[in-house]
Amino acid sequence: MADHLEEVYKKYVKPLPTAERLRLLEMTVHDLALTAPQDTKERSILELRELGKEIWKGVDPQKYVDGLREEWDHRQ
């Protein structure tokens, strides 16, 4: 199936002008928004707790803030 989709894309979509490709994308997104089941479960901001914490492992918060402030000072 993926090979077929790639073939369709290369043959019919890729040769289109950019504006027409964007219009096709817009139509596809609109169609998906209308047909995709909506997630009606109420979400909580607390579900994001500790998400991405590994990115900050070993980073000193004060040094990080000091670095940001230094960047801001150089931009002004």
C-alpha positions in Angstrom: 0.0 0.0 0.0 2.8 2.4 0.9 4.5 1.8 -2.5 1.2 2.6 -4.3 0.8 5.8 -2.3 4.4 6.9 -3.1 3.7 6.1 -6.8 0.5 8.2 -6.8 2.4 11.1 -5.0 5.3 11.0 -7.5 3.1 10.7 -10.6 0.2 13.1 -9.7 1.0 15.3 -6.8 4.6 16.2 -7.0 4.4 17.7 -10.5 1.7 20.1 -9.4 2.5 23.7 -8.8 3.1 24.6 -5.2 -0.2 26.5 -4.9 -2.2 23.4 -6.1 -0.2 21.1 -3.8 -1.1 23.4 -0.8 -4.7 23.4 -1.9 -4.7 19.6 -2.1 -3.2 19.5 1.4 -5.8 21.9 2.7 -8.6 19.7 1.2 -7.1 16.6 2.7 -6.8 18.1 6.2 -10.3 19.5 6.0 -11.6 16.0 5.0 -9.7 14.3 7.8 -11.0 16.8 10.3 -14.6 16.1 9.3 -14.2 12.3 9.2 -11.7 11.6 12.0 -13.2 10.6 15.4 -12.9 13.5 17.8 -11.1 12.9 21.1 -13.8 13.9 23.5 -12.0 12.9 26.7 -11.3 16.0 28.8 -7.6 16.4 29.3 -5.7 17.8 32.2 -2.5 20.0 32.0 -1.1 17.7 34.7 -0.7 14.9 32.1 2.3 16.9 30.9 4.0 16.6 34.2 7.6 15.4 33.9 7.3 15.2 30.1 10.7 15.8 28.6 12.5 15.9 31.9 15.4 14.0 30.5 16.3 17.0 28.3 17.1 19.0 31.5 19.1 16.3 33.2 22.4 17.7 34.3 21.5 21.3 33.5 22.0 23.8 36.2 18.9 26.0 36.3 20.8 29.2 37.4 23.5 28.8 34.8 20.8 28.3 32.1 18.9 31.4 33.2 22.2 33.4 33.3 23.0 32.3 29.8 19.6 33.4 28.5 20.0 36.8 30.2 23.4 37.2 28.6 21.9 36.4 25.2 19.2 39.0 25.7 21.7 41.6 26.8 23.7 41.1 23.6 20.6 41.5 21.4 19.7 44.9 22.8 
